[in-house]
Amino acid sequence: MASIKYLLSNMADHQWGITTRTVGLQDVPPGSPYPMGQHPDDYAFLTDMGRKLREIQIVYIPRGTGWFVSEHQPRIHLHAGDAMVLYPGEWHSYAPSPDTGWTEAWIGFAGEYAEQLLTRFFPDKTQPVHHVGLSEELIATFEKACEVAEQQRPAYQQMLTGYITLMLSLIYFGERQQIYPADRDGDAIMKAQQLMRQQLHSNLSMEQVAADVGMGYSKFRKLFKDYTGFSPAQYFLRLKMERAKDYLLGTRLSCKEIAFRLGYDSAPYFNKMFRLYQKQTPMEYRAGG
């Protein structure tokens, strides 16, 4: 199995912030020479010499084993389910193990929005290998991208932009699941989130939430922030403010009525919290919606 495409882009494509330059999917049987086949000069490399790319690349290994090394990453063993995020201008090399071979899927892309995604979600060049696990959805997305690149119908570059953002999201999501697998603590945090959503009308105590899920508050607060990126109080406030936005745009309730429905003792305090959260007053938000 092999599907490899090198692609062109025009000015309209560049306006989307991401343009795809190459996409491919191939099996490398055990004992095969590597890299396989012929590639343009910008992509060809010898594994003992490595290379630098002028684009971002995602490389996903759904089957087999191998190795990877880069300017900031000492040589590391790769397993099925690993994904590499390759940085522009970063020297690197990789290859499958001769005794196992591997299946590799990749996509190369560039653009202002692509660089923003890389900087925000994959900023650490010392950790280019991400342990995603076996993801049928990720490999299916690569297969769809290869199909789109093969057909090259009108606006195919824009379609590939969507697949790239999905791939990055799946890698980010998959790695988070490996770090925080389903376990007793994870179940407790999910239960806490559910309790908060059910109690938006109240002044729910976060200490009480911790007790309700069977956890001491210090441990609960740390784990909750690890799992969600927010402290429990921040998360509860965001839930309230997002519900307030729904009320403001979807109903004719006054600020006093909304404040009451969200457990606030006074409309002025609700207005203050909303403005801190949204950077505008509730009435300004309603008028703008």
C-alpha positions in Angstrom: 0.0 0.0 0.0 1.4 3.4 -1.0 -0.2 6.7 -1.7 2.1 9.7 -2.0 1.3 13.2 -3.3 3.3 16.4 -3.6 1.0 19.4 -4.1 0.8 22.9 -5.4 -1.1 25.8 -3.9 -2.3 29.3 -5.2 -2.9 32.6 -3.5 -6.5 31.8 -2.6 -5.3 28.7 -0.8 -2.7 30.7 1.2 -5.4 33.0 2.5 -6.7 30.1 4.6 -3.6 30.1 6.7 -2.6 26.5 5.9 -1.5 25.0 2.6 -0.7 21.3 2.2 2.5 20.4 0.4 2.6 16.7 0.7 0.5 13.8 2.1 1.2 10.1 2.0 0.5 6.7 3.5 2.7 3.6 2.9 3.7 0.2 4.3 7.4 -0.4 4.8 7.9 -4.2 4.9 10.5 -5.7 7.3 14.0 -5.5 5.8 13.1 -3.0 3.1 15.5 -0.2 2.2 14.5 3.1 3.7 13.4 5.7 2.6 11.5 3.8 -0.1 11.0 5.2 -3.6 12.0 8.5 -5.2 11.2 11.8 -3.6 11.7 15.5 -4.6 15.0 17.0 -3.4 13.3 18.9 -0.6 12.1 15.7 0.9 14.8 13.1 0.1 17.2 12.1 2.9 19.6 9.4 4.0 18.8 8.2 7.5 22.5 8.5 8.7 22.6 12.1 7.5 19.1 13.3 8.3 17.4 16.4 6.8 15.7 19.7 7.5 12.3 20.6 6.1 10.9 23.9 5.2 7.5 23.0 6.5 5.7 21.4 9.4 5.1 17.7 9.1 3.0 15.2 11.1 4.1 11.6 10.9 2.0 8.9 12.5 3.1 5.3 13.0 0.0 3.0 13.4 2.0 -0.2 13.0 5.5 -1.4 13.6 8.5 0.0 15.5 11.5 2.2 14.7 13.5 5.2 15.9 13.6 9.0 15.8 16.3 11.6 16.5 16.3 15.4 16.1 18.3 18.4 17.0 16.6 18.7 20.3 15.6 15.0 20.8 18.2 12.3 21.5 17.5 9.1 19.7 14.3 7.5 20.9 12.5 4.2 20.2 9.2 4.5 18.4 6.2 2.2 18.9 2.9 1.8 17.1 0.7 4.7 18.1 3.5 7.3 18.2 3.2 10.5 16.2 6.0 12.9 15.4 5.5 16.7 14.9 8.4 17.9 12.8 9.4 21.6 13.0 10.6 23.7 10.1 14.4 24.0 10.0 14.8 21.3 12.7 17.3 18.6 11.8 15.9 15.1 12.2 16.0 11.6 11.0 13.9 8.4 11.5 13.5 4.9 10.2 11.6 1.7 10.9 13.2 -1.3 12.6 14.4 -3.8 9.9 12.8 -6.7 11.8 9.3 -5.2 12.0 9.0 -2.5 9.3 6.1 -0.1 9.8 3.2 1.7 8.4 3.7 5.5 8.1 1.3 8.3 7.4 2.4 11.9 7.0 1.2 15.3 5.9 3.4 18.4 5.3 2.0 21.9 5.5 2.9 25.5 6.0 1.2 28.9 6.6 0.6 31.5 9.3 -2.3 29.7 11.0 -0.3 26.4 10.9 2.6 28.1 12.8 0.1 29.5 15.3 -1.2 26.0 16.0 2.3 24.6 16.4 3.4 27.4 18.7 0.3 27.2 20.9 -0.2 23.4 21.2 3.2 21.8 20.3 5.7 24.4 21.4 8.4 22.2 22.9 11.0 21.1 20.4 12.5 18.8 23.0 9.3 16.7 22.9 8.5 16.1 19.2 7.3 12.5 19.7 3.7 12.2 21.0 2.3 9.0 22.4 -1.1 9.0 20.9 -2.0 5.3 20.9 -3.7 3.4 18.2 -6.3 5.7 16.7 -8.6 4.4 14.0 -10.0 7.9 13.6 -6.5 9.4 13.0 -5.5 6.8 10.4 -8.9 7.2 8.7 -8.3 11.0 8.5 -5.0 10.4 6.8 -6.7 8.0 4.3 -9.3 10.7 3.5 -6.6 13.3 3.1 -4.8 11.0 0.6 -8.0 10.5 -1.3 -8.7 14.3 -1.5 -5.1 14.9 -2.6 -5.4 12.2 -5.3 -8.5 13.6 -6.8 -7.6 17.3 -6.5 -11.1 18.6 -7.0 -11.8 22.3 -6.7 -11.0 23.7 -3.2 -9.2 20.5 -2.2 -6.6 22.5 -0.4 -9.3 24.0 1.8 -10.6 20.5 2.6 -7.1 19.4 3.5 -6.8 22.4 5.9 -9.7 20.9 7.8 -8.1 17.5 8.0 -4.9 19.0 9.3 -6.6 20.8 12.2 -8.5 17.5 12.9 -5.2 15.5 12.9 -3.6 18.0 15.3 -6.6 17.8 17.6 -6.6 14.0 17.5 -2.9 13.9 18.4 -3.4 16.4 21.3 -6.5 14.6 22.5 -4.9 11.1 22.2 -1.9 12.1 24.1 -4.0 13.6 26.9 -5.8 10.3 27.2 -2.5 8.5 27.6 -1.5 10.9 30.3 -4.8 10.9 32.0 -6.4 7.5 31.3 -9.8 6.5 32.5 -9.3 5.7 36.2 -10.8 6.4 39.6 -9.5 9.9 39.7 -10.6 10.7 36.2 -14.1 9.4 37.0 -14.2 11.6 40.1 -13.3 14.7 38.0 -16.0 13.9 35.5 -18.5 13.4 38.3 -17.5 16.8 39.7 -18.0 18.5 36.3 -21.5 16.9 36.1 -22.3 18.1 39.6 -21.3 21.7 38.6 -23.4 21.6 35.5 -26.4 20.5 37.5 -25.9 23.2 40.2 -25.6 26.3 38.1 -28.5 27.9 40.0 -26.6 27.6 43.3 -23.6 29.0 45.2 -22.0 25.6 45.1 -19.0 25.2 47.4 -16.0 23.6 45.7 -15.1 22.0 49.0 -18.5 20.3 49.0 -17.9 19.1 45.5 -14.6 17.5 46.5 -16.4 15.8 49.4 -19.2 14.6 47.2 -16.7 12.9 44.9 -14.8 11.4 47.8 -11.6 13.4 47.7 -9.8 15.9 49.9 -9.9 19.5 48.6 -6.2 20.0 48.0 -5.9 16.8 45.9 -9.2 17.6 44.2 -8.1 21.1 43.2 -4.8 19.9 41.8 -6.3 17.0 39.8 -9.1 19.1 38.5 -6.7 21.7 37.1 -4.5 19.0 35.7 -7.4 17.4 33.9 -9.3 20.6 32.7 -6.8 23.4 32.8 -8.9 25.4 35.2 -9.3 25.5 39.0 -12.7 24.2 40.2 -13.9 27.7 41.0 -12.8 29.1 37.6 -14.5 26.2 35.8 -17.7 26.7 37.7 -17.6 30.5 36.9 -17.1 29.8 33.2 -20.1 27.4 33.2 -22.2 30.1 34.8 -21.1 32.8 32.4 -21.7 30.6 29.3 -25.2 29.9 30.6 -25.7 33.6 31.1 -24.7 34.2 27.5 -27.4 31.7 26.4 -30.0 33.5 28.5 -29.0 36.9 27.1 -29.2 35.9 23.5 -32.0 33.3 23.7 -34.5 34.9 26.2 -35.8 38.3 27.2 -34.9 37.7 30.9 -33.7 40.8 32.7 -30.2 40.8 34.3 -31.8 40.5 37.7 -33.7 37.4 36.6 -30.6 35.9 35.0 -28.6 36.7 38.2 -31.3 34.9 40.3 -31.3 31.8 38.0 -27.5 31.6 38.3 -27.4 31.8 42.1 -26.2 35.4 42.4 -27.6 37.5 45.3 -27.6 40.7 43.3 -27.7 41.9 39.7 -24.8 44.3 40.2 -22.5 41.5 41.3 -23.6 39.4 38.4 -22.9 42.3 36.0 -19.5 42.8 37.5 -18.6 39.1 37.1 -19.9 39.0 33.5 -17.9 42.1 32.6 -14.7 40.6 34.0 -15.4 37.4 32.1 -16.6 38.8 28.8 -15.0 42.2 28.7 -18.4 43.8 28.2 -21.6 44.3 30.1 -24.5 41.9 29.8 -26.5 44.5 27.9 -23.6 45.2 25.5 -23.3 41.5 24.9 -27.1 41.2 24.2 -27.1 44.2 21.9 -24.1 42.8 19.9 -25.6 39.4 19.5 
